[in-house]
């Protein structure tokens, strides 16, 4: 795996903040280089999961035609690169992600990641039995209800059992399992996705990729029965899920920094965004927390949380049941998604902090106690309403970062001893009993053998191509030569038993030229995406949880325009949702002005069959 970037330069003292002292400064991203000229068309890259030596950490680069960013890498959520002709921003430029495991206190407004100056001095200790819900000032930035329902744009139909059906974005992109990731059986029953009479698909609609002065974040996409919603440039837009017509627009004062991959059954989710655009004169951090009603197309409320005199910059936000939770080294908080009532707030003098949360049906915290050298990670299942600890698992000392793969079943990923060696941040998985905190299984998954990707350093809930459910962990193997050699490279999906940690023996081959990526559970079945060879369209398949037999649900057209759109949406760097027989793929960054490409680029593209 790549080593963390060097520590930042010393900064002048500032007031406020919480969290343990930091004898060893946390890593920060290196400065982005000044772009000099439009890049050359990219050279052919190995497919997803191709093993290679771990590169030295590199700053985000401007997008290149056809592939988004060099090497399939992306700049952190919320970060903007300088426009051509401008000097790179200094350390602390707004939008740079904070390391959630860092120890410093919260710096001045708008400078996420800046080192602290007046830290508390707690010693490593126990985490306590719950979260504080009485201390620290909350700033209500705005309580806004922007009703932007376009006439004729909605149809209202409740699914059975009350509420509206949502398709968990985390599950669909290989993140936390949530409702669809649970289930303790071993068979392949219970899938809701129907097998079409003809899986041949066509393009339903395309949304053009916007341009900006830098690599502005467009993170966030959601799918309900009523709407496909996608973040754009300082806005969230709802589209008819079949026709692609705009149903509503929620304007924002600044870009979206982070978005919950989960939504409630009635279509409510949460985002973190900047209160204004980043410019030389206006510096803004990721301080605004809002709940969004996706079906109604409106912002429900906006809050921010202070550490001392400065708003906390959040890069981790999730939704669990009816709770919006945000985590950071300077303090975590939670709110009722319906009323914006604070459920808990940062606790002054706490020896520990919640770096971030995993959501869905359950709420799980990655909690850090102690300093960067001698700290310990705690994986805590919480009561979403009170923050009370239901169970706790202590990670082995020396493990500094962890990612939540799924909250139900509870699976955590970590790069133990920096041994992954492929930049995936994953070498081992930990299956945990969420009721007792007991470790059920420790699964070794060497980076040279298995694919999948997490971002445990900055994002607690950001795993791709890894799915837990049906009592198993599903991961892809690394790319390798197919029967026709490197030109027909391929991989497989395999599974491990979450109770024993042993391989189940289940193995599905992608086929020459195809690469399999697990997306989400569908009852007892696994939904997976097949990245295609150059002359084919991608596929979505349902894999029976018992027989491991794959059934094709959708196959994209092998036409130039459709292929170009799909080729830009790499599974490890894009948002991929599949529901009701339709596939939605989207980018998480806008295109920088001045950089050209050979063809049209899309923010989002949707595919569907004729049934």
C-alpha positions as CSV (number, residue, x, y, z in Angstrom):
1,X,0.0,0.0,0.0
2,X,1.1,3.6,-0.5
3,X,2.7,5.3,2.5
4,X,0.9,8.3,4.0
5,X,2.1,11.7,2.6
6,X,4.6,13.8,4.6
7,X,3.3,15.9,7.5
8,X,2.2,19.5,6.8
9,X,4.3,22.6,7.7
10,X,3.9,24.2,11.0
11,X,1.0,26.5,11.4
12,X,0.4,29.4,13.8
13,X,-1.6,28.6,17.0
14,X,-5.4,28.7,16.9
15,X,-8.0,28.2,19.5
16,X,-10.6,25.5,20.0
17,X,-10.7,21.9,19.4
18,X,-10.9,18.5,21.0
19,X,-9.2,15.2,20.6
20,X,-5.9,13.7,21.9
21,X,-2.5,15.3,21.4
22,X,-0.6,14.5,18.3
23,X,3.1,13.8,19.0
24,X,3.4,12.4,15.5
25,X,1.8,14.7,13.0
26,X,-0.7,12.9,10.8
27,X,0.0,12.6,7.1
28,X,-1.5,15.1,4.7
29,X,-1.8,15.0,0.9
30,X,1.1,16.5,-1.1
31,X,0.6,19.7,-3.0
32,X,-1.0,19.4,-6.4
33,X,1.3,20.3,-9.2
34,X,0.6,23.2,-11.5
35,X,-0.9,22.0,-14.7
36,X,1.1,23.3,-17.7
37,X,-0.8,21.9,-20.7
38,X,-3.6,19.6,-21.6
39,X,-2.6,16.0,-21.0
40,X,-2.0,13.6,-23.8
41,X,-4.6,10.8,-24.3
42,X,-4.0,8.1,-21.8
43,X,-2.0,5.0,-22.6
44,X,-3.8,1.7,-22.2
45,X,-4.2,0.8,-18.6
46,X,-4.5,-2.6,-17.0
47,X,-8.0,-3.3,-15.8
48,X,-9.4,-3.1,-12.4
49,X,-7.5,-5.0,-9.8
50,X,-4.4,-5.5,-11.9
51,X,-1.5,-6.2,-9.4
52,X,1.3,-3.7,-9.4
53,X,3.9,-2.2,-7.2
54,X,2.6,0.4,-4.7
55,X,3.3,3.8,-6.1
56,X,4.5,6.8,-4.1
57,X,1.6,9.0,-2.9
58,X,0.7,11.5,-5.6
59,X,-1.5,14.6,-5.4
60,X,-4.7,14.7,-7.4
61,X,-4.2,15.5,-11.1
62,X,-6.5,17.2,-13.6
63,X,-8.8,14.8,-15.5
64,X,-7.5,13.1,-18.6
65,X,-9.7,12.2,-21.5
66,X,-11.7,9.0,-21.2
67,X,-10.5,7.9,-17.8
68,X,-11.3,10.7,-15.4
69,X,-7.9,10.9,-13.6
70,X,-4.5,9.3,-14.1
71,X,-4.1,5.8,-12.9
72,X,-7.8,5.6,-12.0
73,X,-7.1,7.8,-8.9
74,X,-9.4,10.6,-7.8
75,X,-8.8,13.6,-5.6
76,X,-10.4,13.5,-2.2
77,X,-14.1,14.4,-1.9
78,X,-14.7,18.1,-1.8
79,X,-11.2,19.1,-3.1
80,X,-10.8,21.6,-5.9
81,X,-7.7,21.8,-8.0
82,X,-6.5,25.2,-9.3
83,X,-7.6,26.4,-12.7
84,X,-5.0,26.7,-15.4
85,X,-2.7,29.7,-14.9
86,X,-3.2,29.7,-11.1
87,X,-0.7,28.7,-8.5
88,X,-1.5,25.5,-6.5
89,X,-3.3,26.3,-3.2
90,X,-1.3,26.3,0.0
91,X,-1.7,23.7,2.6
92,X,-5.2,23.9,4.2
93,X,-6.9,24.8,0.9
94,X,-10.7,24.3,1.4
95,X,-12.0,20.9,0.5
96,X,-8.8,19.0,1.4
97,X,-9.9,16.0,3.4
98,X,-9.0,15.7,7.0
99,X,-7.6,12.5,8.2
100,X,-10.4,11.3,10.6
101,X,-7.8,9.5,12.7
102,X,-5.7,12.6,13.1
103,X,-5.1,13.9,16.6
104,X,-5.1,17.7,16.1
105,X,-7.8,20.1,17.4
106,X,-10.1,21.7,14.9
107,X,-8.4,24.6,13.1
108,X,-9.8,27.9,12.0
109,X,-12.8,28.1,9.8
110,X,-12.4,26.8,6.3
111,X,-9.0,25.1,6.7
112,X,-9.8,21.3,7.0
113,X,-6.7,19.3,8.0
114,X,-4.7,22.2,9.4
115,X,-2.6,21.2,12.4
116,X,-3.9,22.2,15.8
117,X,-2.6,24.5,18.3
118,X,-4.5,24.2,21.5
119,X,-5.1,20.5,21.9
120,X,-6.5,18.9,24.9
121,X,-4.1,16.5,26.7
122,X,-6.1,13.3,27.4
123,X,-4.4,10.0,27.9
124,X,-5.5,6.7,26.3
125,X,-8.5,5.4,28.1
126,X,-11.8,3.7,27.8
127,X,-14.4,5.0,25.4
128,X,-17.3,5.3,27.9
129,X,-20.8,4.0,27.6
130,X,-22.4,6.6,25.3
131,X,-22.2,9.9,23.5
132,X,-22.7,13.2,25.1
133,X,-25.8,15.1,24.0
134,X,-25.7,18.2,26.2
135,X,-22.5,20.0,25.5
136,X,-20.9,22.1,22.8
137,X,-22.6,24.8,20.8
138,X,-24.6,23.8,17.7
139,X,-25.0,26.4,15.0
140,X,-28.2,26.2,13.1
141,X,-27.0,27.5,9.7
142,X,-30.3,27.4,8.1
143,X,-33.6,25.6,8.5
144,X,-34.7,25.6,4.9
145,X,-37.5,23.8,3.1
146,X,-36.9,24.4,-0.6
147,X,-40.0,22.9,-2.2
148,X,-38.9,22.6,-5.8
149,X,-41.4,19.9,-6.9
150,X,-41.9,20.4,-10.7
151,X,-45.5,20.1,-11.7
152,X,-46.3,16.7,-13.2
153,X,-42.8,15.4,-12.3
154,X,-43.8,13.1,-9.5
155,X,-46.1,10.1,-9.1
156,X,-46.9,9.0,-5.5
157,X,-47.2,5.3,-4.9
158,X,-46.3,3.6,-1.6
159,X,-44.8,0.2,-1.6
160,X,-46.2,-2.5,0.6
161,X,-45.4,-2.4,4.2
162,X,-45.4,1.4,4.4
163,X,-42.9,3.8,3.1
164,X,-41.2,4.0,-0.3
165,X,-38.6,1.6,-1.5
166,X,-35.1,2.9,-1.9
167,X,-32.1,1.2,-3.4
168,X,-29.2,1.4,-0.9
169,X,-26.4,3.2,-2.8
170,X,-23.8,1.7,-0.4
171,X,-24.9,-1.8,-1.3
172,X,-25.0,-0.9,-5.0
173,X,-21.4,0.3,-5.0
174,X,-19.9,-2.3,-2.8
175,X,-20.1,-0.5,0.5
176,X,-22.0,-1.3,3.7
177,X,-24.6,-3.9,3.2
178,X,-27.5,-2.3,5.1
179,X,-30.8,-4.0,4.7
180,X,-29.8,-5.9,1.5
181,X,-26.6,-7.0,3.0
182,X,-28.0,-8.9,5.9
183,X,-29.4,-12.4,5.9
184,X,-27.9,-15.4,7.5
185,X,-28.9,-18.2,5.0
186,X,-26.8,-19.9,2.4
187,X,-29.3,-20.2,-0.4
188,X,-30.1,-17.9,-3.3
189,X,-33.8,-17.2,-2.6
190,X,-35.5,-13.8,-1.9
191,X,-34.1,-11.8,-4.8
192,X,-36.4,-9.0,-6.0
193,X,-34.7,-8.3,-9.3
194,X,-36.6,-9.9,-12.2
195,X,-34.9,-11.7,-15.0
196,X,-36.0,-9.9,-18.3
197,X,-37.2,-11.8,-21.3
198,X,-34.4,-10.0,-23.2
199,X,-31.5,-8.6,-21.2
200,X,-30.3,-6.4,-24.1
201,X,-30.2,-2.8,-22.9
202,X,-30.2,0.6,-24.4
203,X,-29.3,4.1,-23.1
204,X,-32.2,5.6,-21.2
205,X,-30.6,9.0,-20.7
206,X,-27.3,10.8,-20.2
207,X,-26.4,13.8,-18.1
208,X,-23.5,15.9,-19.4
209,X,-20.4,16.2,-17.2
210,X,-20.1,19.8,-16.0
211,X,-16.9,21.8,-16.1
212,X,-15.4,23.8,-13.2
213,X,-12.3,25.7,-12.3
214,X,-11.0,22.6,-10.6
215,X,-11.8,19.0,-9.8
216,X,-15.0,19.9,-7.9
217,X,-16.8,17.1,-6.1
218,X,-20.1,15.8,-7.4
219,X,-20.3,13.0,-4.9
220,X,-23.7,11.4,-4.2
221,X,-26.2,9.4,-6.1
222,X,-29.4,7.7,-4.9
223,X,-32.3,5.7,-6.4
224,X,-35.8,5.4,-5.1
225,X,-39.0,4.3,-6.8
226,X,-39.7,7.9,-7.7
227,X,-36.4,9.4,-8.6
228,X,-32.8,9.0,-9.5
229,X,-30.9,11.8,-7.8
230,X,-27.4,12.9,-8.5
231,X,-25.1,15.7,-7.1
232,X,-23.9,18.2,-9.6
233,X,-22.0,21.5,-9.4
234,X,-23.3,22.9,-6.0
235,X,-26.7,21.3,-6.5
236,X,-28.6,18.0,-6.3
237,X,-30.9,17.2,-9.2
238,X,-33.7,14.7,-9.3
239,X,-34.4,12.9,-12.6
240,X,-37.2,10.7,-13.8
241,X,-35.5,7.2,-13.4
242,X,-36.7,6.1,-16.9
243,X,-37.0,9.2,-19.0
244,X,-34.2,11.3,-17.4
245,X,-36.3,14.5,-17.3
246,X,-35.5,16.8,-14.5
247,X,-38.0,16.6,-11.7
248,X,-36.5,19.0,-9.2
249,X,-33.3,20.9,-8.4
250,X,-31.9,21.7,-4.9
251,X,-29.3,24.5,-5.3
252,X,-26.5,24.7,-2.8
253,X,-24.1,27.5,-1.9
254,X,-21.1,25.3,-2.4
255,X,-20.0,21.9,-3.6
256,X,-21.0,18.6,-1.9
257,X,-18.0,17.2,0.0
258,X,-19.5,13.9,1.2
259,X,-22.8,12.1,0.8
260,X,-24.4,9.3,2.7
261,X,-24.7,6.2,0.6
262,X,-27.8,5.3,2.5
263,X,-31.4,6.6,2.4
264,X,-34.4,5.9,4.6
265,X,-37.3,3.8,3.4
266,X,-39.1,7.0,2.6
267,X,-36.2,8.5,0.6
268,X,-34.4,10.8,3.1
269,X,-30.6,11.0,3.1
270,X,-27.9,13.4,4.2
271,X,-24.9,15.4,2.8
272,X,-22.1,17.6,3.9
273,X,-21.2,20.6,1.8
274,X,-19.3,23.9,1.7
275,X,-21.2,27.1,2.7
276,X,-19.7,28.9,-0.3
277,X,-17.5,28.3,-3.3
278,X,-13.8,28.1,-2.8
279,X,-11.9,31.1,-4.2
280,X,-8.8,33.0,-3.3
281,X,-10.9,35.4,-1.2
282,X,-13.6,33.1,0.0
283,X,-12.3,30.0,1.9
284,X,-14.9,27.6,3.1
285,X,-14.7,24.2,4.7
286,X,-17.1,21.3,4.6
287,X,-19.1,22.5,7.6
288,X,-22.7,22.3,6.5
289,X,-24.8,19.2,7.3
290,X,-28.2,18.8,5.6
291,X,-30.9,16.3,5.4
292,X,-32.5,15.9,1.9
293,X,-35.9,14.5,1.0
294,X,-35.2,12.8,-2.3
295,X,-38.8,12.0,-3.2
296,X,-40.1,15.6,-2.5
297,X,-37.0,17.3,-3.8
298,X,-36.2,19.6,-0.9
299,X,-33.7,20.3,1.8
300,X,-35.2,19.5,5.2
301,X,-32.7,21.3,7.5
302,X,-29.1,22.4,7.8
303,X,-26.8,22.3,10.9
304,X,-23.2,22.8,11.7
305,X,-21.2,21.8,14.8
306,X,-18.5,23.9,16.5
307,X,-15.3,23.0,18.1
308,X,-14.3,26.0,20.2
309,X,-15.1,28.9,17.9
310,X,-14.6,27.1,14.7
311,X,-17.1,24.9,12.7
312,X,-15.9,21.3,12.3
313,X,-15.2,20.2,8.8
314,X,-16.8,16.8,8.2
315,X,-15.8,14.2,5.5
316,X,-17.8,11.3,6.9
317,X,-21.6,11.3,7.0
318,X,-24.1,8.5,7.0
319,X,-27.7,7.6,7.7
320,X,-28.7,4.8,10.0
321,X,-32.4,4.2,10.5
322,X,-33.7,7.8,11.3
323,X,-30.3,9.2,12.4
324,X,-27.8,11.3,10.5
325,X,-24.3,10.8,12.0
326,X,-21.1,12.7,11.2
327,X,-17.6,11.8,12.5
328,X,-14.3,13.5,12.8
329,X,-11.2,13.7,15.1
330,X,-12.5,17.0,16.4
331,X,-15.8,15.7,17.4
332,X,-18.7,13.6,16.2
333,X,-22.4,14.4,16.2
334,X,-25.8,13.0,15.3
335,X,-29.2,14.4,14.5
336,X,-32.7,13.1,14.0
337,X,-33.3,13.1,10.3
338,X,-36.9,14.3,10.6
339,X,-36.6,17.0,13.2
340,X,-32.8,17.9,13.2
341,X,-32.9,17.4,17.0
342,X,-29.3,16.8,18.2
343,X,-28.9,13.3,19.5
344,X,-25.3,13.7,20.6
345,X,-22.5,16.2,20.2
346,X,-18.8,16.3,20.8
347,X,-17.8,15.9,24.4
348,X,-15.1,18.3,25.7
349,X,-12.2,16.4,27.3
350,X,-13.2,13.0,25.9
351,X,-10.2,10.7,25.6
352,X,-11.7,9.1,22.4
353,X,-13.5,10.3,19.3
354,X,-15.6,8.7,16.6
355,X,-13.6,9.0,13.4
356,X,-16.7,8.1,11.4
357,X,-19.7,5.8,11.1
358,X,-21.2,3.1,9.0
359,X,-24.9,3.2,8.5
360,X,-27.9,1.4,7.0
361,X,-30.0,-0.8,9.3
362,X,-27.5,-0.4,12.1
363,X,-25.0,2.3,13.2
364,X,-21.4,1.4,13.8
365,X,-18.6,3.7,14.9
366,X,-14.9,3.5,14.3
367,X,-13.7,5.0,17.5
368,X,-10.1,6.1,18.2
369,X,-8.6,6.2,21.7
370,X,-5.2,7.4,22.6
371,X,-2.5,9.1,20.4
372,X,-1.3,8.2,16.9
373,X,1.6,6.1,18.3
374,X,-0.2,4.2,21.0
375,X,-3.9,4.5,20.1
376,X,-6.4,1.7,19.7
377,X,-9.4,1.4,17.4
378,X,-12.8,0.3,18.8
379,X,-15.5,-1.0,16.5
380,X,-18.8,-0.1,18.3
381,X,-22.3,-0.9,17.4
382,X,-24.5,1.9,18.7
383,X,-28.1,2.7,19.4
384,X,-28.9,5.2,16.7
385,X,-31.3,7.1,18.9
386,X,-29.0,7.6,21.9
387,X,-25.5,6.7,20.9
388,X,-25.4,4.1,23.7
389,X,-22.8,1.4,23.0
390,X,-24.5,-2.0,22.3
391,X,-21.3,-3.9,21.7
392,X,-17.6,-3.2,21.2
393,X,-14.7,-5.0,19.5
394,X,-11.1,-3.8,20.1
395,X,-8.9,-4.0,17.1
396,X,-5.3,-5.2,17.6
397,X,-2.9,-2.5,18.6
398,X,-1.0,-1.2,15.6
399,X,-4.0,-1.1,13.3
400,X,-4.5,2.7,12.8
401,X,-7.2,2.8,10.1
402,X,-10.3,0.7,9.5
403,X,-13.2,0.8,7.0
404,X,-16.8,-0.4,7.5
405,X,-17.6,-2.9,4.8
406,X,-21.1,-3.6,6.2
407,X,-22.9,-2.9,9.4
408,X,-25.3,-5.9,9.1
409,X,-23.6,-8.3,9.0
410,X,-20.8,-6.4,10.7
411,X,-17.6,-6.6,8.6
412,X,-14.5,-4.3,9.0
413,X,-11.6,-4.0,6.6
414,X,-8.0,-3.0,7.5
415,X,-4.6,-2.9,6.0
416,X,-2.7,-4.8,8.7
417,X,0.9,-3.9,8.9
418,X,0.7,-1.9,5.6
419,X,0.8,-5.3,3.9
420,X,-1.8,-4.8,1.1
421,X,0.9,-3.5,-1.2
422,X,-1.5,-2.4,-4.0
423,X,-3.0,0.8,-2.7
424,X,-6.4,-0.9,-1.9
425,X,-6.1,-0.2,1.9
426,X,-7.3,-3.8,2.5
427,X,-5.3,-6.9,3.6
428,X,-7.6,-8.4,6.2
429,X,-11.3,-8.5,7.0
430,X,-12.9,-8.9,10.5
431,X,-16.3,-10.5,10.9
432,X,-17.8,-9.3,14.2
433,X,-21.0,-10.3,16.1
434,X,-22.7,-6.9,16.5
435,X,-24.7,-8.1,19.5
436,X,-21.7,-9.2,21.6
437,X,-18.7,-7.6,20.0
438,X,-17.1,-11.1,19.7
439,X,-14.8,-11.7,16.7
440,X,-16.3,-14.4,14.6
441,X,-13.6,-14.7,11.9
442,X,-10.4,-13.0,10.7
443,X,-10.1,-13.3,6.9
444,X,-6.8,-12.8,5.3
445,X,-7.1,-11.3,1.8
446,X,-3.6,-10.5,0.4
447,X,-3.7,-7.6,-2.0
448,X,-1.8,-9.5,-4.7
449,X,-4.5,-12.1,-4.8
450,X,-7.8,-10.3,-4.1
451,X,-9.3,-7.1,-5.4
452,X,-11.7,-4.6,-3.7
453,X,-10.8,-1.2,-2.4
454,X,-11.4,0.9,0.7
455,X,-10.4,4.4,1.9
456,X,-10.0,3.9,5.6
457,X,-7.6,6.8,6.0
458,X,-10.2,9.5,5.1
459,X,-13.5,7.7,4.5
460,X,-14.9,5.2,7.0
461,X,-17.6,4.0,4.7
462,X,-16.0,4.0,1.2
463,X,-15.4,0.4,0.2
464,X,-15.8,-0.7,-3.5
465,X,-16.4,-4.1,-5.0
466,X,-16.7,-5.8,-1.6
467,X,-20.1,-7.1,-0.4
468,X,-21.1,-8.9,2.8
469,X,-24.4,-10.8,3.1
470,X,-26.0,-14.2,3.2
471,X,-23.5,-15.2,5.8
472,X,-20.6,-14.6,3.4
473,X,-18.1,-12.1,2.3
474,X,-17.9,-11.7,-1.5
475,X,-14.7,-10.3,-3.0
476,X,-13.2,-10.2,-6.5
477,X,-9.8,-11.7,-7.3
478,X,-7.1,-9.6,-8.9
479,X,-7.0,-9.3,-12.6
480,X,-5.0,-12.0,-14.4
481,X,-4.4,-13.2,-18.0
482,X,-7.3,-15.0,-19.6
483,X,-7.1,-17.8,-22.2
484,X,-6.0,-15.4,-24.8
485,X,-3.3,-13.8,-22.7
486,X,-3.1,-10.3,-21.3
487,X,-5.4,-8.9,-24.0
488,X,-8.2,-11.0,-22.6
489,X,-7.5,-10.5,-18.9
490,X,-10.2,-11.6,-16.5
491,X,-10.9,-12.3,-12.8
492,X,-13.4,-14.2,-10.6
493,X,-15.7,-13.6,-7.6
494,X,-15.1,-15.8,-4.6
495,X,-16.7,-16.0,-1.1
496,X,-15.7,-16.6,2.5
497,X,-17.8,-17.9,5.4
498,X,-18.3,-15.0,7.9
499,X,-18.5,-17.5,10.8
500,X,-15.4,-19.5,10.1
501,X,-13.4,-17.2,7.8
502,X,-12.8,-20.1,5.5
503,X,-13.3,-20.1,1.7
504,X,-16.6,-21.6,0.8
505,X,-15.4,-23.0,-2.5
506,X,-17.8,-20.8,-4.5
507,X,-16.1,-19.3,-7.5
508,X,-17.5,-17.5,-10.5
509,X,-15.4,-16.8,-13.5
510,X,-16.0,-13.5,-15.3
511,X,-15.0,-14.8,-18.8
512,X,-12.2,-13.6,-21.1
513,X,-12.0,-9.9,-21.3
514,X,-14.6,-9.3,-18.5
515,X,-13.9,-8.2,-14.9
516,X,-16.4,-8.9,-12.1
517,X,-17.2,-6.4,-9.3
518,X,-19.7,-7.2,-6.6
519,X,-22.3,-4.5,-6.2
520,X,-24.9,-5.5,-3.5
521,X,-27.1,-8.2,-2.1
522,X,-30.6,-8.9,-3.5
523,X,-32.1,-11.2,-0.9
524,X,-29.9,-14.3,-0.9
525,X,-28.4,-13.4,-4.3
526,X,-25.4,-11.3,-5.2
527,X,-25.7,-8.6,-7.8
528,X,-22.5,-8.0,-9.7
529,X,-21.3,-5.7,-12.6
530,X,-19.1,-7.1,-15.4
531,X,-16.7,-4.5,-16.9
532,X,-16.5,-5.4,-20.6
533,X,-13.7,-5.9,-23.1
534,X,-13.2,-3.1,-25.7
535,X,-15.7,-4.6,-28.2
536,X,-18.6,-5.5,-25.8
537,X,-21.0,-3.8,-23.5
538,X,-21.0,-4.3,-19.7
539,X,-23.3,-6.6,-18.0
540,X,-25.2,-6.9,-14.7
541,X,-25.7,-10.5,-13.4
542,X,-27.5,-12.0,-10.4
543,X,-25.4,-14.8,-8.8
544,X,-27.4,-17.4,-6.9
545,X,-26.2,-17.6,-3.3
546,X,-26.5,-21.3,-3.2
547,X,-25.4,-22.6,-6.6
548,X,-23.3,-19.6,-7.5
549,X,-24.8,-19.7,-11.0
550,X,-25.0,-16.3,-12.8
551,X,-28.1,-15.1,-14.6
552,X,-27.8,-12.1,-16.9
553,X,-30.1,-9.2,-15.9
554,X,-28.8,-6.6,-18.3
555,X,-26.2,-6.2,-21.1
556,X,-25.3,-2.8,-22.4
557,X,-25.1,-2.1,-26.1
558,X,-21.7,-2.3,-27.9
559,X,-22.2,1.0,-29.7
560,X,-19.6,3.8,-29.7
561,X,-21.5,6.4,-27.7
562,X,-22.8,3.9,-25.1
563,X,-19.3,2.2,-24.9
564,X,-17.6,5.5,-24.4
565,X,-19.9,6.5,-21.6
566,X,-19.5,3.2,-19.9
567,X,-15.7,3.2,-20.3
568,X,-15.4,6.4,-18.2
569,X,-17.2,4.8,-15.3
570,X,-14.6,2.6,-13.6
571,X,-16.2,0.5,-10.8
572,X,-13.5,1.4,-8.3
573,X,-13.8,5.2,-8.9
574,X,-17.5,5.8,-9.8
575,X,-20.9,5.4,-8.3
576,X,-22.8,2.4,-9.7
577,X,-26.5,1.7,-8.8
578,X,-28.7,-1.1,-10.1
579,X,-32.4,-1.4,-9.3
580,X,-35.6,-2.3,-11.0
581,X,-33.7,-3.7,-13.9
582,X,-31.9,-0.4,-14.6
583,X,-28.2,0.5,-14.3
584,X,-27.0,4.0,-13.3
585,X,-23.4,5.0,-13.5
586,X,-22.0,8.4,-12.4
587,X,-18.8,10.4,-11.9
588,X,-17.9,11.9,-8.5
589,X,-15.9,14.9,-9.9
590,X,-16.6,17.6,-12.4
591,X,-14.2,18.2,-15.4
592,X,-11.6,20.9,-15.1
593,X,-11.9,23.8,-17.6
594,X,-9.3,23.7,-20.3
595,X,-8.9,20.0,-20.5
596,X,-10.3,18.4,-23.6
597,X,-11.2,14.8,-24.6
598,X,-11.9,13.0,-27.7
599,X,-15.6,12.4,-27.0
600,X,-18.5,13.4,-24.9
601,X,-18.2,12.8,-21.2
602,X,-21.1,12.2,-18.8
603,X,-21.8,13.0,-15.2
604,X,-24.3,10.2,-15.3
605,X,-25.6,7.6,-17.7
606,X,-28.6,5.2,-17.3
607,X,-29.3,1.9,-19.1
608,X,-32.4,-0.2,-19.2
609,X,-34.0,-3.1,-21.0
610,X,-37.3,-3.4,-22.8
611,X,-38.4,-6.0,-20.3
